[in-house]
């Protein structure tokens, strides 16, 4: 089974203490953290609270659908949906020195288009069995990394075995819930 790392999405956390997040994530194989809000003001506040500590741990810090803000706020990149901005346009906004991810749901066509238009990675999300099949197909035809967005913690092993480079999950809002989830998923990664 290939090594999978974690790709964490922070839920939209308005006015919630997030100071616990970097230290908690340091105990797990986290490659990237994506701020899930698409509100530029909330994203900026979360960046101010988290950027230095997360990036100092060699964890990439990404934004959702805000490539301009990712560039101006020194993030590592952004994940930008097709319906927000065409991938080629998002690539121009981010430049070539930042990562561009594209969520593709369960669509092979969107994934292929994203790769052709300059994405650095694609992500698939849906039912675990469908996502595992898409990840297996993608690993066989493409070199770009793939994030398998998790909807079932029991599917971690199958998604990694199918060829996922990263397991994507949404972090719960409390440190206790986050550690429970991350402990279970990390155990499945080994």
C-alpha positions in Angstrom: 0.0 0.0 0.0 1.4 3.4 -0.9 2.0 6.0 1.8 -0.9 8.4 2.1 -0.8 11.7 4.0 -3.6 13.7 5.3 -5.2 16.7 3.6 -7.2 18.5 6.3 -10.1 20.9 5.5 -11.0 23.3 8.3 -14.8 23.9 8.4 -16.1 27.4 8.2 -15.2 28.4 11.8 -16.6 31.9 12.5 -15.5 33.2 15.9 -14.2 29.9 17.2 -10.9 29.4 19.0 -8.5 27.7 16.6 -5.3 28.0 18.6 -5.3 24.3 19.3 -5.2 23.2 15.6 -1.5 23.5 14.7 -0.2 21.6 17.8 -2.9 18.9 17.3 -2.0 18.4 13.6 1.7 18.1 14.4 1.1 14.6 15.9 -0.2 13.2 12.5 1.0 12.8 8.9 -0.6 16.0 7.7 0.7 17.4 4.4 -1.8 20.2 3.9 -4.5 22.2 5.6 -7.2 23.9 3.6 -9.2 26.7 5.1 -12.8 25.8 4.0 -14.5 29.1 4.1 -14.9 31.0 0.9 -15.5 34.3 2.8 -12.4 36.4 2.3 -12.8 38.2 5.7 -13.1 35.0 7.7 -10.3 33.3 5.6 -8.1 36.3 6.4 -8.8 36.1 10.1 -8.0 32.3 10.1 -4.8 33.0 8.2 -3.7 35.5 10.7 -4.3 33.0 13.5 -2.9 29.9 11.8 -0.5 30.7 9.0 2.8 31.0 10.8 2.4 28.0 13.1 1.1 25.7 10.3 3.6 26.6 7.7 6.5 26.4 10.3 5.6 22.8 10.7 6.1 22.1 6.9 2.4 21.8 6.4 1.0 23.5 3.2 -1.7 26.0 3.9 -4.3 26.3 1.2 -7.5 28.4 0.7 -10.8 27.4 -0.9 -11.9 29.3 -4.0 -9.8 32.4 -3.1 -6.8 32.3 -5.4 -6.2 36.1 -5.2 -6.1 36.0 -1.4 -3.9 32.9 -1.5 -1.4 34.8 -3.6 -1.4 38.0 -1.6 -1.4 36.4 1.8 1.5 34.0 1.1 -0.5 30.8 1.2 0.9 27.7 -0.4 -2.0 27.6 -2.9 -5.7 27.2 -3.3 -8.3 24.7 -4.3 -10.6 26.3 -6.9 -13.8 24.8 -8.2 -14.6 24.9 -11.9 -17.9 26.9 -11.2 -15.9 29.6 -9.3 -13.1 30.1 -11.8 -11.8 28.1 -14.8 -8.7 26.2 -13.9 -6.5 28.0 -16.5 -7.6 31.4 -15.0 -6.9 30.2 -11.4 -3.5 29.1 -12.6 -2.8 32.6 -13.9 -3.9 34.2 -10.7 -1.9 31.9 -8.5 1.2 31.8 -10.7 3.4 28.8 -11.0 4.9 28.9 -7.5 1.7 28.0 -5.7 -0.3 24.8 -5.7 -3.6 24.7 -7.5 -6.1 21.9 -6.7 -9.4 21.3 -8.4 -12.3 19.4 -6.8 -13.8 17.1 -9.3 -16.6 15.4 -7.4 -17.1 12.0 -9.2 -16.2 13.3 -12.6 -13.4 11.8 -14.7 -13.9 14.5 -17.4 -13.5 17.3 -14.9 -10.3 15.7 -13.6 -8.8 15.3 -17.0 -9.7 18.9 -17.9 -8.2 20.2 -14.7 -5.0 18.4 -15.4 -4.8 19.7 -18.9 -5.5 23.3 -17.7 -2.7 23.4 -15.1 -3.9 21.9 -11.9 -1.3 20.5 -9.5 -3.7 18.0 -8.0 -7.3 16.9 -8.3 -9.7 15.7 -5.6 -12.6 13.2 -5.8 -15.5 13.2 -3.4 -18.5 10.9 -3.1 -19.4 7.5 -1.9 -16.3 5.6 -0.8 -16.6 2.8 -3.3 -17.0 5.2 -6.2 -14.1 7.4 -5.0 -11.9 4.3 -4.7 -12.7 3.3 -8.3 -11.9 6.9 -9.5 -8.7 7.0 -7.6 -7.6 3.7 -9.0 -8.4 4.9 -12.5 -6.6 8.2 -12.0 -3.5 6.5 -10.6 -3.4 4.4 -13.7 -3.7 7.2 -16.2 -2.3 10.4 -14.6 0.8 11.5 -12.8 -0.9 14.4 -10.9 -1.5 13.6 -7.2 -5.0 12.8 -6.1 -6.9 13.6 -2.9 -9.6 11.2 -1.9 -12.1 13.1 0.1 -13.2 10.9 2.9 -16.9 10.3 3.8 -16.3 7.0 5.6 -13.4 6.6 8.0 -13.6 2.8 7.3 -12.6 3.4 3.7 -9.1 4.8 4.4 -7.2 1.6 3.7 -9.1 1.0 0.5 -8.5 4.5 -0.8 -4.8 4.4 0.0 -4.6 0.9 -1.7 -6.4 2.3 -4.8 -3.6 4.9 -5.2 -4.7 8.0 -3.3 -1.8 10.3 -2.5 -3.8 12.1 0.2 -6.8 11.3 2.3 -8.9 14.4 2.6 -11.1 15.0 5.6 -12.9 17.8 7.4 -11.5 18.5 10.9 -14.1 18.4 13.7 -14.5 21.7 15.6 -13.1 20.6 19.0 -9.7 19.2 19.9 -11.1 16.1 21.5 -13.2 15.2 18.4 -10.3 16.0 16.1 -7.9 13.7 18.0 -10.4 10.8 18.0 -10.9 11.1 14.2 -7.2 11.6 13.5 -6.2 8.7 15.8 -8.6 6.3 13.9 -7.5 7.5 10.5 -3.8 7.4 11.3 -4.1 3.9 12.6 -5.8 2.9 9.3 -2.9 4.5 7.3 -0.3 2.2 8.9 
